Amino acid sequence: MKILIAPNSMKGSLNAFDFADTVEKAFLKVSSSFEIRKVPVADGGDFTGEVLKRSLNAKEIQLEVSGPLGEKVNSKYAKSNKTAIIEMADASGMKLVSADKLNPLKASSYGTGELIKDAISKGCNTVYLAIGGSATVDGGIGMMKALSFRFFDKNGKELEGVGGDLNNVYKIVLGEIFEKVDFKIICDVDNPLLGENGAAHIFGPQKGATPEMVEILEAGLENWEHLISNDTGKQYKNIAGAGAAGGIAVPLMAWFDAEMVAGANFILDALDFEKHVQWSDMVITGEGKIDSQTENNKAPFAVAQVAKKYSKLVFAVGGAVEGGISGVFDGVFSLVNGPVSLEYAMENAEELLLNFSTEFAKTILALKEV
């Protein structure tokens, strides 16, 4: 039996490659008759850059940049011919800030801009920017400052370029416009920039914002979008996905004609995923949590849709599973069978996955032999 293993990462526990390796280990432990093919996937969230890097055989470039709070951090991006693969979280991510220091009023996407600037200086004319996991709600002002744009308040004072500056922006001085660079913004959510489902209200608290900060950020983003709209003649506040990563896509769409792409579908196309599904008899996917939000085109759901297109069995494995899941999967399984703490489950995800996959492989083998 040909088994295609195509998981997303388990956030905070296992990356997609280790996930796939663990399932493969279990299946081959049960029987050498299984044929295994591993195609780890992503959807714009954690590890998207690494998935694209490996699929495109890209070269990693190390670079020191400004972290979310201005400190210097060792970052990276990948380059394949003239294509740059940049993961925002590697320069401006929550993973770079301790939980007690998260503060979106002080956080900036400047480091992400430094990565983009370096890639373009090295001849890249296509930029794939995965925007999951950011620590910022700065509307991309920090990134644009790194790209030579300048921002001033009504008294003529130049602004630093952090989330708390957005409500004070009065004048924008454009920097270099990269007309010959094609930007693809890889996103896994469809939240608008403003409102109850927007960047400040939905993602601000995850990044350390208090209720008071959320209102400041909302007002700032509204001012920011208003100024950009006046400059370009287009509105951005209701565009699906514009609220992701604190609104970083808005200035890229406005001045660089960037395109927002649905992360999961974009990644699967880049991986030539349909070819792998056609090879298989059965597909195994999964991620950290599988629930009703999975249907918002998260990676496992996109994988399942392709599998069903070719009438393949598809099973999903999650660190946690909650109700409200559609019938797109032939089965959904949780790694945790009894009452354990979240900390225990995350720390022991590999062992739990190995144990589950071993029993699952025994079941598949038994059914095959009936």
Buried (B, 14 or more C-beta within 10 A) or exposed (E): BBBBBBBBBBBEBBBBBBBBBBBBBBBBBBBEEBBBBBBBBBBBBBBBBBBBBBBBEBEEBEBEBBBBBBEEBEBBBBBBEBBBBBBBBBBBBBEBBEEEEBBBBBBBBBBBBBBBBBBBEEEBBBBBBBBBBBBBBBBBBBBBBBBEBBBBBEEEEEBBBBBBBBBBBBEBEEBEEBEEBBBBBBBBBBBBBBBEEBBBBBBBBEBBBEEEBBBBBBBBBBBBBEBBBEEEEEEBBEBEBBBBBBBBBBBBBBBBEBEBBBBBBBBBEBBEBBEBBEEBBBBBBBBBBBBEEBBEBBBBBBBBBBBBEEEBBBBBBBBBBBEEBEEBBBEBBBBBEEEEEEEEBBEBBBEBBBBBBBEBBBEBBEEEEE
